[in-house]
Amino acid sequence: MANKTIKNVLLIFLCSISLCAENYYWYKGEKINLVVDSTKINVTTNKNVELQTLLSDFETTKVTKNNASLFSVELASTKSYNNIIDNLKSNKDVICISPYYNIDFYLINNTRGIS
């Protein structure tokens, strides 16, 4: 009984962490929220993987190979953002998917430095 209770508490804790996940950084003691740019992603793959073939079911505007295993992907629509990420996460050749962030707010207001 105690083992089941511990598992349930752990499950609730892990779910609450994932639901509260935020994108932010701290600057001079102030929490700065970041806004994800849902038109671009970075994808790291195993070497010798052609990312364009992994994305053939999705509409992209540009795939740039930055080095042997890092790609920048510009998406044709923000609607496909989550679907593309879910699809890439399920592929064993994809090592990491990371977002881009909008920084226009910080550049326009110039109230905080980007560090």
N, C-alpha and C positions, 0 to 999 in steps of 0.2 A: 504494500500500500504506500509506504513512504517513498519507494523507488518511483512509483507512478506519479506521485505528487511532485517530486523533484523534476521529473521529465516535463510535466505540464508547466511548472514555473519557468524552467529553462526555455521551453518553446515560446511562452508568452513574452519573456524577456527578449529573445532573439527577434521575434516579430515586431516588438515595439521599437527596437533599434533600427530595423530596416524601414519602418514606416516614418521614423523621425529623421532619416538621413537627409542631410542638408549639404549644400555646397557653400562654403564660406572660408574666410581666413581672418586672422586677428591682426589688427594694425593699431599700435599704440593703445592697447587695452580695449579697443572697440571691435566688435564682431562685424565684419563686412560680408554681407550676403552676395553670392555670385549668381548670375543668371546664365543657365546653360544655353548655348547657341545650338538650337536643334536643326541647323542646316549643315553642320560639319561634325565629323568625328575623326579621331586618329585610331588606326587599327594596327596592332603588331601581330605578325604571323610567324609561323615557322619559315625558315628559308626555303626558297624555291616554290613558293605558293603564289599563284596569280590571283590576286584579290578580285579582279574584275569578273572572273568566272564564279567566285563565291557570291558575288552581288548580281548575277545575271537575271535573277527574278525581280530585281528592284530597279527603279529609275534613279540614276545618279547623273549629275552633270559633269563631274570630273573626279578621276581617281589619280592621285599623284604618288609615285613611288619615291619616297624620300631616301631610303637606303635599302639594303637587302631584305629587310623584314618590316619596315615601317611605312605605312600608307596614310595619306590624308584623303578623306573622302568628302566631297561636297554633294549634298543630297538635293534632289530636284524638288522635294516637298518636305515640309516639316511633319506632315501626316505619317510618313513612312519611318520616322526616326526610331520609335520604339520597336517596330517590326524588324527593321534591319539589325538593330542591336540584339534582339532576341534570337534572330536567325544566326548571326555571327557567333553569339555565345555558345550555341549548340554545336559549332564546328570545332573539331579537335585540332585543326591547324591554326586556329586563332588563339593567341596567347593573351592579348589584352585589348580592351576597347576603352578609349578615354575621350571625354568630351572637350569641346572648345567652350570658352566662356565669352559672353558679351562684355566688352569693356567700354563701350561708348559712354555710359553714364559717368565713369571715372574720368575719361578724357574731356568730356564736355564740362563737367563741374569742376574738375581739377582741384577737388577739395582734399583728396588723399593721394598719397603716392602708391604706386604699384610696386610691391617688393616681392 
